[in-house]
Amino acid sequence: MPNRSALYIIGEILDTILKAGSLGMSKSQLFGTVGLQTEVGEKYITQLVAAQYLQVEGESWRERTRYVVKLTPLGRNRIEWIITLSRELKDQPKSSGGH
């Protein structure tokens, strides 16, 4: 996979979770979809939670806890900014159409 800027990766994370809908998606599913190793993905999730763009909720799933990542209203608002900035810098994440 070619080198991707942090801005591009953040745009992909937010856009991927937006496409997943209000139920969000598991961390492992997110990392697989965006193409991030767990260690790298965890760093991005930590930063995006600290910025209040994402929230992570633990859910009981079988005999373990599954961590689900969801967009906050602020994160939903920031997607357009990030996609626009990426395009202006010629580093275009995939857009979810009208989002």
C-alpha positions in Angstrom: 0.0 0.0 0.0 1.5 3.4 -0.9 2.4 5.9 1.8 -0.6 7.8 3.0 -0.6 11.0 4.9 -2.1 11.3 8.4 -4.8 13.6 7.0 -5.7 11.0 4.4 -5.9 8.2 7.0 -8.0 10.3 9.3 -10.4 11.1 6.4 -10.6 7.4 5.6 -11.3 6.4 9.2 -14.0 9.0 9.6 -15.6 8.3 6.2 -15.5 4.5 6.8 -17.3 4.8 10.2 -19.8 7.2 8.6 -20.6 4.6 6.0 -21.1 2.0 8.7 -24.0 4.0 10.1 -25.2 4.7 13.6 -24.2 1.3 14.9 -20.6 2.1 14.2 -18.1 -0.8 13.6 -15.6 -2.8 15.6 -12.1 -1.6 15.9 -10.8 -4.7 14.1 -13.2 -4.3 11.3 -12.3 -0.6 11.0 -8.5 -1.4 10.9 -9.0 -4.1 8.3 -11.2 -1.9 6.1 -8.8 1.1 6.3 -5.8 -1.1 6.0 -4.1 -0.3 9.3 -2.0 -2.5 11.5 -3.5 -2.7 15.0 -0.8 -0.6 16.7 -1.1 2.2 14.2 -4.9 2.1 14.2 -4.9 2.3 18.0 -2.8 5.5 17.8 -5.2 7.1 15.4 -8.3 6.0 17.5 -6.7 7.5 20.6 -6.0 10.8 18.9 -9.5 11.0 17.4 -11.2 10.1 20.7 -9.1 12.8 22.4 -10.2 15.3 19.7 -13.8 14.2 20.4 -14.3 13.1 16.8 -14.9 9.4 17.8 -16.2 7.5 20.8 -15.5 3.9 21.6 -18.0 1.7 23.5 -17.4 -1.7 24.9 -20.1 -4.3 24.1 -20.4 -7.8 25.4 -20.0 -10.2 22.5 -20.0 -13.9 23.2 -17.6 -14.3 26.1 -15.5 -11.2 25.5 -15.8 -7.4 25.0 -16.0 -6.0 21.5 -15.0 -2.4 21.1 -17.3 -0.4 18.7 -16.2 2.9 17.2 -18.8 5.5 16.5 -18.7 9.1 15.1 -19.6 11.9 17.4 -21.5 14.9 16.1 -18.2 16.8 16.0 -16.6 14.0 14.0 -19.4 14.0 11.5 -19.0 17.7 11.1 -15.3 17.5 10.5 -15.4 14.9 7.7 -16.2 17.6 5.1 -13.4 19.8 6.4 -10.9 17.0 6.2 -12.0 15.8 2.7 -11.9 19.3 1.4 -8.5 20.0 2.8 -7.1 16.7 1.5 -8.4 17.5 -2.0 -6.9 21.0 -1.9 -3.6 19.3 -1.0 -4.0 16.7 -3.7 -4.3 13.9 -1.2 -7.8 12.7 -1.9 -9.5 10.2 0.4 -12.5 8.5 -1.1 -15.7 10.4 -0.5 -18.9 8.8 0.6 -20.8 10.6 -2.1 -22.8 13.4 -0.5 -20.9 13.4 2.8 
